[in-house]
């Protein structure tokens, strides 16, 4: 025997409006860094990885 259970879910408290997490930088440098910063970061990580690899070969 199964008990009689009703699943009632209310969606009245759920809002479908997305919240804006990131604000646009107000300074010129901030706007430049937000557009180009990740590309620079990736390039620095690649160059650093290559240098670390070469140094590890020299240590051996």
C-alpha positions in Angstrom: 0.0 0.0 0.0 1.3 3.4 -0.9 0.4 6.5 1.2 -1.4 9.3 -0.5 1.1 12.1 -0.9 0.8 15.2 -2.9 3.8 17.0 -4.3 3.0 20.7 -4.2 5.7 23.1 -5.4 5.2 26.8 -5.4 7.0 28.9 -8.0 5.7 32.2 -6.8 9.0 33.1 -5.0 11.2 32.3 -7.9 12.2 35.2 -10.1 13.3 34.7 -13.7 15.3 37.9 -13.9 19.0 37.3 -14.3 21.2 39.2 -11.8 24.1 41.2 -13.3 27.2 40.0 -11.6 29.8 42.0 -13.5 29.8 45.8 -13.7 31.5 47.7 -16.5 34.8 49.3 -15.4 34.6 53.1 -15.3 38.2 53.9 -16.1 40.0 53.6 -19.4 42.6 51.2 -18.0 39.8 49.0 -16.5 38.0 48.7 -19.8 41.2 47.9 -21.6 42.3 45.3 -19.0 38.8 43.6 -19.0 39.0 43.2 -22.8 42.6 42.3 -23.2 43.6 41.0 -19.7 42.8 37.4 -20.2 44.7 37.2 -23.5 47.7 38.7 -21.8 47.3 36.3 -18.9 47.2 33.2 -21.2 50.2 34.4 -23.1 52.2 35.0 -19.9 51.3 31.5 -18.7 52.4 29.9 -21.9 55.7 31.7 -22.0 56.3 30.9 -18.3 55.5 27.3 -18.9 58.0 27.1 -21.8 60.7 28.9 -19.7 60.0 26.5 -16.8 60.3 23.5 -19.1 63.7 24.7 -20.5 65.0 25.4 -17.0 64.0 22.0 -15.9 65.9 20.5 -18.8 69.0 22.4 -17.9 68.8 21.3 -14.3 68.8 17.6 -15.3 
